[in-house]
Amino acid sequence: MTATRVDAEVIRRLPKAVLHDHLDGGLRPATVVELADAVGHTLPTTDPDELAAWYFEAANSGDLVRYIATFEHTLAVMQTREGLLRTAEEYVLDLAADGVVYGEVRYAPELNTNGGLMLAEVVETVQEGLAAGMVKAAAAGTPVRVGTLLCGMRMFDRVREAADLAVAFRDAGVVGFDIAGAEDGFPPADHLDAFEHLRRESVPFTIHAGEAHGLPSIHQALQVCGAQRIGHGVRLTEDIVDGKLGRLAGWVRDRRIALEMCPTSNLQTGAATSIAEHPITALKDLGFRVTLNTDNRLVSGTTMTREMSLLVDQADWTVEDLRTVTVNALKSAFIPFDERGALIEDVVLPGYEAAL
Ligand SMILES: [Zn+2]
């Protein structure tokens, strides 16, 4: 079969799946402005276009810690029931508009309690907003299923509490768990008790690893903590020399462990140097289960359509490649096997047929 090139409008219509996208990194600029005004929070600018540009510039520092610092202004408007309901609902509608049919949203409830909400109230409120968004998206003819990953912040001491929440809400829309925040200096095994608890409770989890820190972080996430997926994992290429896989890279490929790769975000934090040379292409060609993700749509100024277009334009990706990473994402999604299969067979594959 000859490879098929695609243009941006075709890409927008393709069914997509995203496994790695932060709720607090994906707000609409206009919503941040309105909610900040309502709660009396001062922003760098109150013009939505200027704010979007400010985020992109501020996040373009080449440093993960400074990238994360930009979240101050989104988190400031996510401390009330109104703020959480609105941002969660809009999150779903924005995914639907981008052609996403399955998404996993992640956030750390401990960062949403400054307004007095209890952790459980935060989770209940976000689920309420997501559910409202899913109803509206379906009514508009663009159904999208969104599952939630709760995060603990790896540099703080509430990771076990977040894990307990994931267990408590597993039948109420939460499908898995993650740890987020500064990777360097905060290894995954610091939170081994939380991961052991999740394993005993059979709750799946992913871990941000191999972004700011290298192979030891990925090794620990998989072989000590027991993660089923890896967030980013770009530095796994350090275990591949001239196409020959080391033991850890071999484990990841052979066990079909999904890598949640986020090209634009990696350029901004300095974890990768260009789209053309981003490790996602080499890892895909070596048969790894790579998935394509946005990470933070507002902060990185991106969408799934944009990430796909960048790879098509700058790394010679074909529509078959886009279909592969979409199917990969669904194969490794944290929802039940039969639901994943139905999305692949009934939505993704026919959607690709129809779009071409
Ligand atoms: Zn992330």
Boltz pocket constraint, residues with backbone or C-beta under 6 A from the ligand:
constraints:
  - pocket:
      binder: B
      contacts: [[A, 20], [A, 22], [A, 208], [A, 231], [A, 295]]
      max_distance: 6.0
